[in-house]
Amino acid sequence: MTGQGASERIFQELVAEVAAGVAARYRLGPDEAAELVAPLLAGNRKLLELLAAEPDPKQVRRTRVYKSAVAAARKTV
């Protein structure tokens, strides 16, 4: 598995996690929520840089960059 593949896998895990919370809160389907959340997270350059540098999703979730990106995505949705 390449580094790019690992960061893509982590990104998809994080999108699914955030989308599940959005779906529950706004009564959306999980796929619809993921379609809303994914571009918002993908547009965050700092988050993408973090994902490229950090292979551990647990460590990513602990960072201010991740928490800020999730908060901004939830606010936008």
C-alpha positions in Angstrom: 0.0 0.0 0.0 1.4 3.4 -1.0 1.4 6.4 1.2 -1.2 8.0 -1.0 -3.5 5.0 -0.7 -3.1 5.0 3.1 -4.0 8.7 3.3 -7.0 8.2 1.0 -8.2 5.3 3.2 -7.9 7.4 6.3 -9.7 10.3 4.6 -12.6 8.0 3.7 -12.8 6.7 7.2 -12.9 10.2 8.6 -15.5 11.3 6.0 -17.7 8.3 7.0 -17.3 9.1 10.7 -18.3 12.8 10.2 -21.1 11.9 7.8 -22.6 9.5 10.3 -22.9 12.3 12.8 -24.3 14.8 10.2 -26.8 12.2 9.0 -28.1 11.5 12.5 -28.4 15.2 13.3 -30.0 16.4 10.1 -31.9 13.1 9.3 -30.1 12.5 6.1 -29.0 9.3 4.5 -25.4 8.3 5.2 -24.5 8.6 1.5 -26.1 12.0 1.1 -24.3 13.2 4.2 -21.0 11.9 2.9 -21.6 13.7 -0.4 -22.0 16.9 1.5 -19.1 16.4 3.9 -16.4 15.0 1.6 -15.8 18.1 -0.5 -15.7 20.3 2.5 -13.0 18.2 4.1 -11.2 17.7 0.8 -11.0 21.4 0.4 -9.1 21.9 3.6 -5.4 22.0 2.6 -4.0 21.7 6.1 -6.1 18.6 6.8 -4.8 17.0 3.5 -1.3 17.8 4.5 -1.8 16.3 7.9 -3.3 13.1 6.3 -0.3 12.8 4.0 2.1 13.2 7.0 0.3 11.1 9.7 -0.5 7.5 9.0 -2.4 6.9 12.2 -6.1 7.9 12.2 -6.2 8.1 16.0 -3.4 10.7 15.9 -5.2 12.7 13.2 -8.4 12.8 15.3 -6.5 14.4 18.2 -5.2 17.3 16.2 -6.6 20.8 16.2 -6.4 20.8 12.4 -8.8 17.9 12.2 -11.1 19.2 14.9 -11.3 22.6 13.2 -12.0 21.0 9.8 -14.8 18.9 11.2 -16.3 21.8 13.0 -16.2 23.9 9.8 -17.8 21.1 7.8 -20.6 20.6 10.3 -21.2 24.3 10.4 -21.5 24.6 6.6 -23.8 21.6 6.3 
